[in-house]
């Protein structure tokens, strides 16, 4: 009787060691006596106890936060940049066999790639062309991690930290740019006004009667004012016919 009980307990232990259940997003990398023998799952997986071992691999997208990196840009500006990497395992066998810790390896590679790519660009590129930089980093990471069975889906630069001196310098630069634009707009307005006045003067010169009507209209506008004294220049062209007579 005791023998039967012991046998049942051993069978239950062996059964618990042999049966595995993998979710839809999981795969099992199976090794038989230390040798890779295949990838199993999802669902029910039966293993030979002691002889076979299995390592679970999650196939869902993994979000990797890249810590802040000190980067010296091409124009010798020092910044601190952090990013986030979205990747997933597409080949479970490579992810287990080719690299010891796939997450640590991807994190270290992302840090070095971030510093390398950003170091080839200037500050203006980092602020204005962030989408292009994200694509460049994603492409390099994807090529480098392909041998580990990883697909890098996306890379996003999260935050760029500048020191106080650089922030003040950029503020002065922006203010100078706004002043320059205001002066250019003002000069352009003066130019257009001068051109319009020149065209109007040429038109009035071709039509002597038009300038007389313009003076009379100006005189009518002045008379509506409440001022008791009106100073109005009398053009010579207006009285020239009387002088000739």
C-alpha positions in Angstrom: 0.0 0.0 0.0 2.8 2.4 0.9 4.5 1.5 -2.3 1.5 2.4 -4.4 1.2 5.8 -2.6 4.8 6.5 -3.2 4.4 5.5 -6.9 1.4 7.8 -7.3 3.3 10.7 -5.7 6.2 10.1 -8.1 3.9 10.0 -11.1 2.3 13.2 -10.0 5.7 14.9 -9.6 6.8 13.6 -13.0 3.6 14.8 -14.6 4.0 18.3 -13.1 7.5 18.4 -14.4 6.4 17.2 -17.9 3.4 19.3 -18.6 3.6 23.0 -19.6 0.9 25.4 -20.8 2.0 28.3 -22.9 -0.2 31.3 -23.7 -0.9 32.6 -27.2 1.9 35.2 -26.9 4.5 32.7 -25.5 6.8 30.2 -27.1 9.0 27.6 -25.5 12.6 27.0 -26.6 13.3 23.3 -25.8 16.7 21.7 -25.1 17.2 18.0 -25.0 20.3 17.0 -23.1 21.7 20.5 -23.7 21.0 20.5 -27.4 18.4 22.7 -29.1 15.6 20.6 -30.4 12.9 23.1 -31.4 10.4 25.8 -30.5 7.0 24.7 -29.1 3.7 26.4 -28.2 1.3 27.9 -27.7 -0.9 25.5 -25.8 -0.1 22.3 -24.0 3.6 21.1 -24.2 4.8 17.7 -23.0 8.5 17.4 -21.9 10.6 14.5 -20.8 11.5 15.1 -17.2 15.2 15.7 -16.5 16.1 15.0 -20.1 14.4 18.1 -21.6 14.3 21.7 -20.4 12.3 24.6 -21.8 12.8 28.4 -21.7 9.7 30.7 -22.1 10.0 33.6 -24.5 7.4 36.4 -24.6 6.6 37.6 -28.2 4.7 40.8 -27.2 6.1 44.2 -27.9 8.5 45.3 -25.1 9.0 48.9 -24.1 12.7 49.6 -23.2 13.5 52.9 -21.5 16.9 54.1 -22.5 18.4 56.2 -19.6 19.8 59.7 -20.2 23.0 59.8 -22.2 25.6 62.6 -22.3 25.9 63.5 -25.9 28.3 66.0 -27.5 26.8 67.2 -30.8 28.8 68.0 -33.9 28.7 71.8 -33.0 30.3 71.0 -29.6 27.0 71.4 -27.7 26.7 69.1 -24.7 23.2 67.7 -24.0 21.5 65.0 -22.1 19.1 62.8 -24.1 16.9 59.9 -23.3 14.8 57.7 -25.5 12.4 54.8 -25.6 12.7 51.7 -27.8 9.8 49.4 -28.9 10.9 45.9 -30.0 9.7 42.3 -30.0 11.2 38.9 -30.3 10.5 37.3 -33.7 12.9 34.4 -33.5 12.8 32.8 -30.0 15.6 30.4 -30.7 18.1 33.1 -31.6 17.0 35.3 -28.7 18.0 32.4 -26.3 20.9 30.9 -28.1 22.7 33.9 -29.6 22.8 36.2 -26.6 22.9 35.7 -22.9 20.5 38.5 -21.9 18.6 39.9 -24.8 17.1 42.8 -22.9 20.4 43.9 -21.4 22.1 43.6 -24.8 19.4 45.6 -26.5 19.6 48.3 -23.9 23.3 48.7 -24.1 23.2 48.8 -27.9 20.5 51.4 -27.8 22.6 53.6 -25.6 25.7 53.5 -27.8 23.6 53.9 -31.0 21.9 57.0 -29.5 25.2 58.7 -28.7 26.7 57.7 -32.0 23.9 58.9 -34.2 23.2 62.2 -32.4 26.9 63.0 -32.2 26.9 63.3 -36.0 24.3 66.1 -36.0 24.0 69.7 -34.8 21.7 71.2 -32.2 19.3 72.6 -34.8 18.9 69.1 -36.3 18.1 67.6 -32.9 15.4 70.1 -32.3 13.9 70.4 -35.8 14.5 66.9 -37.3 13.7 64.6 -34.5 11.5 62.3 -36.6 14.4 61.7 -39.0 16.8 61.0 -36.2 14.3 58.5 -34.7 14.2 56.7 -38.0 18.0 56.6 -38.3 18.4 55.1 -34.8 15.6 52.6 -35.4 17.2 51.4 -38.7 20.6 50.9 -37.1 19.2 49.1 -34.1 17.1 46.9 -36.3 20.1 45.8 -38.4 22.2 45.2 -35.4 19.7 43.1 -33.4 18.5 41.0 -36.3 21.1 38.3 -35.4 19.4 38.1 -32.0 16.0 37.4 -33.4 14.7 40.9 -32.5 12.6 43.3 -34.6 12.9 47.0 -33.5 9.5 48.6 -34.3 10.1 52.2 -33.2 12.4 54.5 -31.4 11.4 57.8 -29.9 13.6 60.5 -28.4 11.8 61.6 -25.3 13.6 64.5 -23.8 16.5 66.8 -24.5 18.1 68.6 -21.5 20.3 71.7 -22.0 22.4 73.6 -19.5 21.4 77.1 -18.4 24.0 78.8 -20.5 22.8 77.2 -23.7 19.2 78.0 -22.9 20.1 81.7 -22.5 22.1 81.7 -25.7 19.2 80.1 -27.6 16.8 82.7 -26.1 19.1 85.5 -27.3 19.4 83.9 -30.7 15.6 83.6 -31.0 15.1 87.3 -29.9 17.7 88.4 -32.5 16.0 86.4 -35.2 12.6 88.0 -34.3 14.1 91.5 -34.4 15.7 90.7 -37.8 12.4 89.5 -39.2 10.6 92.6 -37.9 13.1 94.9 -39.5 12.9 93.0 -42.8 9.1 93.2 -42.8 9.2 96.9 -42.0 11.7 97.6 -44.8 9.6 95.6 -47.2 6.5 97.6 -46.2 8.4 100.9 -46.7 9.6 99.7 -50.1 6.0 98.7 -51.2 4.7 102.1 -49.9 7.3 104.0 -51.8 6.6 102.1 -55.0 2.9 102.8 -54.6 3.5 106.5 -54.0 5.7 106.7 -57.0 3.0 105.1 -59.2 0.4 107.5 -57.8 2.7 110.5 -58.4 3.3 109.4 -62.0 -0.4 109.0 -62.6 -1.2 112.4 -61.2 1.6 113.9 -63.3 0.0 112.6 -66.4 -3.4 114.0 -65.5 -3.2 117.7 -64.3 -6.9 117.8 -63.5 -6.6 114.8 -61.2 -4.2 116.6 -58.8 -6.5 119.6 -58.7 -9.4 117.3 -57.7 -7.2 115.7 -55.1 -6.4 119.1 -53.6 -10.0 120.1 -53.5 -10.9 116.8 -51.8 -8.3 117.4 -49.2 -9.6 120.9 -48.6 -13.1 119.4 -48.1 -11.8 116.9 -45.6 -10.0 119.7 -43.7 -13.1 121.8 -43.4 -14.9 119.1 -41.4 -12.4 119.7 -38.6 -13.3 122.0 -35.7 -10.0 123.8 -35.8 -10.4 127.6 -36.4 -7.1 127.9 -38.3 -6.5 125.9 -41.5 -3.1 126.0 -43.2 -3.4 124.7 -46.8 -0.6 124.8 -49.4 -1.8 126.3 -52.6 -0.2 124.5 -55.6 1.2 126.7 -58.4 -0.5 124.5 -61.0 -3.9 125.4 -59.6 -3.4 129.2 -60.1 -1.1 129.1 -63.1 -4.0 129.6 -65.6 -5.0 132.8 -63.7 -1.4 134.1 -63.7 -1.0 133.5 -67.4 -4.1 135.7 -68.0 
